Amino acid sequence: MKRINYILIIFLSLFSCDKKNTTQNDQFCKVDDPINELVWLKSIIAEAINPITIHSCSYKNHEGFLVDFCVNCPDGLVVFFDCDSNVICEFGGIDGRNTCPDFELEVMNKELIYGDTIAANNNDLFCNVNNPLEELNWLKQLVNDNKENEVRAEIYKCIYDSTEGFIIDLCVQCPDGLVEFRDCTGNILCEFGGFDGRVTCPDFELKITKKELIWTNKD
């Protein structure tokens, strides 16, 4: 009888330990709801002025959060914080920094826990608008200025190296025509052709995706 009781006690003890570990494993950064329980993370959301996304993830020995402070912005900064808000890695920004080059290889359990409704849920938007030709003033003005041109002009939307933007070719098939790639705000990021045959983004064709013609003056 004593032996049976002893075995039962051991069994219950093991079961209790397993149950406790399972509860702990459900937590991330020792909390059940990081967005509402971590004050510093909640403050990031409250103070955001641009569309942001937050992913929980693990990088090497760190649990933490990957925060994109300006989704789809050419010079937006993405930061990986640990649970205590310490910066572990930074990506992008005006200087194109990348302090953890192995991040994509080492990151695990990446899960979206917060996303602006535009940035995270509406995949039909491009440059955060429904109709770039009407809603982006610089692009609308460029189209209006070239509607009556005698030479063929074309505008494509595309993504180059994770940057949404537009290929502007205002003189298609012209020997010395200049083709530009501009970001969503109209800044010129790449140039091709011209009298000097320039190519400022030699990897453009390798990194371009989702190229789609959105306007031409010659149907």
C-alpha positions as CSV (number, residue, x, y, z in Angstrom):
1,M,0.0,0.0,0.0
2,K,2.8,2.4,0.9
3,R,4.5,1.6,-2.4
4,I,1.4,2.4,-4.3
5,N,1.0,5.8,-2.5
6,Y,4.7,6.6,-3.1
7,I,4.3,5.9,-6.9
8,L,1.1,8.1,-6.9
9,I,2.9,10.9,-5.2
10,I,5.7,10.8,-7.7
11,F,3.2,10.8,-10.6
12,L,1.3,13.8,-9.3
13,S,4.5,15.7,-8.7
14,L,5.7,15.1,-12.3
15,F,2.3,16.1,-13.6
16,S,2.3,19.3,-11.6
17,C,5.8,20.3,-12.9
18,D,4.7,19.7,-16.5
19,K,1.6,21.8,-16.0
20,K,3.7,24.7,-14.5
21,N,6.2,24.6,-17.3
22,T,3.4,24.7,-19.9
23,T,2.0,27.8,-18.4
24,Q,5.4,29.5,-18.4
25,N,6.0,28.5,-22.0
26,D,2.8,30.3,-23.0
27,Q,4.2,33.6,-21.9
28,F,6.5,35.8,-23.9
29,C,9.0,38.0,-22.1
30,K,7.3,36.7,-18.9
31,V,4.0,38.3,-19.7
32,D,0.7,37.1,-21.2
33,D,-0.1,40.2,-23.3
34,P,3.1,42.1,-24.2
35,I,1.3,44.9,-26.1
36,N,-0.7,45.9,-22.9
37,E,1.6,44.7,-20.2
38,L,5.0,46.1,-21.3
39,V,4.8,49.8,-20.7
40,W,7.6,50.7,-23.1
41,L,6.0,48.7,-26.0
42,K,2.6,50.3,-25.3
43,S,4.3,53.7,-25.5
44,I,5.8,53.0,-28.9
45,I,2.3,52.3,-30.3
46,A,0.8,55.4,-28.6
47,E,3.5,57.7,-29.9
48,A,3.6,56.3,-33.5
49,I,2.9,58.9,-36.2
50,N,3.4,56.4,-39.1
51,P,2.0,52.9,-39.9
52,I,3.9,50.5,-37.7
53,T,4.1,46.7,-37.2
54,I,5.4,44.8,-34.2
55,H,6.4,41.1,-34.4
56,S,7.4,39.0,-31.4
57,C,10.3,36.7,-32.1
58,S,13.5,35.2,-30.8
59,Y,17.0,36.0,-32.1
60,K,19.8,33.8,-30.8
61,N,19.4,33.9,-27.0
62,H,17.1,36.9,-26.9
63,E,13.3,37.0,-26.8
64,G,12.0,40.4,-28.1
65,F,10.1,42.5,-30.5
66,L,10.8,43.5,-34.1
67,V,9.4,47.0,-34.6
68,D,9.0,48.6,-38.0
69,F,8.5,52.3,-37.3
70,C,7.4,53.3,-40.8
71,V,6.1,50.4,-42.9
72,N,7.0,50.7,-46.6
73,C,9.0,53.9,-46.0
74,P,12.2,54.0,-48.1
75,D,14.3,55.2,-45.1
76,G,12.2,53.6,-42.4
77,L,14.0,52.1,-39.4
78,V,13.3,48.6,-38.1
79,V,14.6,47.8,-34.6
80,F,14.8,44.5,-32.7
81,F,14.4,45.2,-28.9
82,D,14.8,42.7,-26.1
83,C,12.1,42.3,-23.4
84,D,13.5,45.3,-21.4
85,S,13.5,47.7,-24.4
86,N,17.3,47.4,-25.1
87,V,18.2,47.8,-28.7
88,I,19.8,44.6,-30.0
89,C,19.7,45.2,-33.8
90,E,18.8,48.0,-36.2
91,F,18.0,47.9,-39.9
92,G,17.5,50.5,-42.5
93,G,17.3,54.2,-41.7
94,I,18.8,57.0,-43.9
95,D,22.3,55.3,-43.6
96,G,21.0,51.8,-44.5
97,R,22.4,50.3,-41.3
98,N,22.3,46.6,-40.6
99,T,23.8,45.7,-37.2
100,C,22.8,42.0,-37.2
101,P,23.5,40.8,-40.8
102,D,22.6,37.2,-39.7
103,F,19.2,38.2,-38.3
104,E,17.0,36.6,-41.1
105,L,18.9,33.4,-40.7
106,E,18.8,33.2,-36.9
107,V,15.3,34.7,-36.2
108,M,12.7,32.2,-34.9
109,N,9.1,32.1,-33.9
110,K,8.3,35.4,-35.7
111,E,4.7,36.4,-35.1
112,L,2.8,39.6,-35.9
113,I,1.3,40.9,-32.7
114,Y,0.4,44.5,-33.7
115,G,-0.1,46.0,-37.1
116,D,-1.6,49.3,-38.3
117,T,-4.7,48.4,-40.3
118,I,-3.3,49.9,-43.5
119,A,0.1,48.3,-43.1
120,A,-0.8,44.9,-41.9
121,N,-4.3,44.1,-43.3
122,N,-4.7,45.8,-46.7
123,N,-2.4,44.3,-49.3
124,D,-4.1,46.1,-52.1
125,L,-2.6,49.5,-51.2
126,F,0.6,50.6,-52.9
127,C,2.6,53.4,-51.3
128,N,-0.2,53.5,-48.8
129,V,-2.8,54.8,-51.3
130,N,-5.5,53.1,-53.4
131,N,-4.8,55.0,-56.6
132,P,-1.2,56.4,-56.9
133,L,-2.0,58.2,-60.2
134,E,-4.6,60.3,-58.4
135,E,-3.5,60.4,-54.8
136,L,0.2,61.0,-55.1
137,N,0.4,64.7,-56.2
138,W,3.9,64.5,-57.7
139,L,3.0,61.5,-59.8
140,K,-0.3,63.1,-60.9
141,Q,1.5,66.3,-61.9
142,L,4.1,64.3,-63.9
143,V,1.3,62.4,-65.8
144,N,-0.5,65.7,-66.6
145,D,2.7,67.2,-67.9
146,N,3.3,64.3,-70.3
147,K,-0.2,63.4,-71.5
148,E,0.2,65.3,-74.8
149,N,3.8,64.4,-75.5
150,E,4.4,63.1,-79.0
151,V,6.9,60.4,-77.8
152,R,5.7,57.4,-75.9
153,A,5.9,57.6,-72.1
154,E,5.3,54.8,-69.6
155,I,5.1,54.5,-65.8
156,Y,5.3,51.2,-64.0
157,K,4.8,50.5,-60.3
158,C,7.2,47.9,-58.8
159,I,9.2,47.0,-55.7
160,Y,13.0,47.3,-55.7
161,D,14.9,45.8,-52.8
162,S,11.9,46.1,-50.5
163,T,11.2,49.7,-51.6
164,E,7.8,50.4,-53.3
165,G,8.1,52.9,-56.2
166,F,7.7,53.8,-59.8
167,I,9.7,53.3,-63.0
168,I,9.4,56.5,-65.0
169,D,10.3,56.3,-68.7
170,L,9.2,59.5,-70.5
171,C,10.8,58.7,-73.8
172,V,10.4,55.0,-74.5
173,Q,12.9,53.6,-77.0
174,C,14.8,57.0,-77.3
175,P,18.5,56.2,-77.7
176,D,19.5,58.7,-75.0
177,G,16.3,58.5,-73.0
178,L,16.6,58.6,-69.2
179,V,14.7,56.1,-67.1
180,E,14.2,56.8,-63.3
181,F,13.1,54.7,-60.4
182,R,11.4,57.0,-57.8
183,D,10.1,56.1,-54.3
184,C,6.6,56.8,-53.1
185,T,7.5,60.4,-52.2
186,G,9.0,61.1,-55.7
187,N,12.7,60.9,-54.7
188,I,14.9,59.5,-57.4
189,L,16.7,56.4,-56.2
190,C,18.0,55.0,-59.5
191,E,18.7,56.3,-63.0
192,F,19.4,54.4,-66.2
193,G,20.5,55.7,-69.7
194,G,20.8,59.4,-70.6
195,F,23.6,60.8,-72.7
196,D,26.2,59.3,-70.4
197,G,24.6,55.8,-70.2
198,R,24.5,55.9,-66.5
199,V,23.4,52.9,-64.3
200,T,23.2,53.9,-60.7
201,C,21.5,50.6,-59.5
202,P,23.3,47.8,-61.3
203,D,21.4,45.2,-59.4
204,F,18.0,46.6,-60.3
205,E,16.9,43.8,-62.6
206,L,17.9,41.2,-60.1
207,K,16.0,42.8,-57.2
208,I,12.9,44.2,-58.9
209,T,9.5,42.5,-58.3
210,K,5.8,43.0,-59.0
211,K,6.5,45.3,-62.0
212,E,3.1,46.5,-63.5
213,L,2.4,49.1,-66.1
214,I,0.0,51.7,-64.6
215,W,0.1,54.5,-67.2
216,T,1.1,55.3,-70.8
217,N,0.2,58.2,-73.1
218,K,0.0,56.0,-76.2
219,D,-2.6,53.2,-76.0
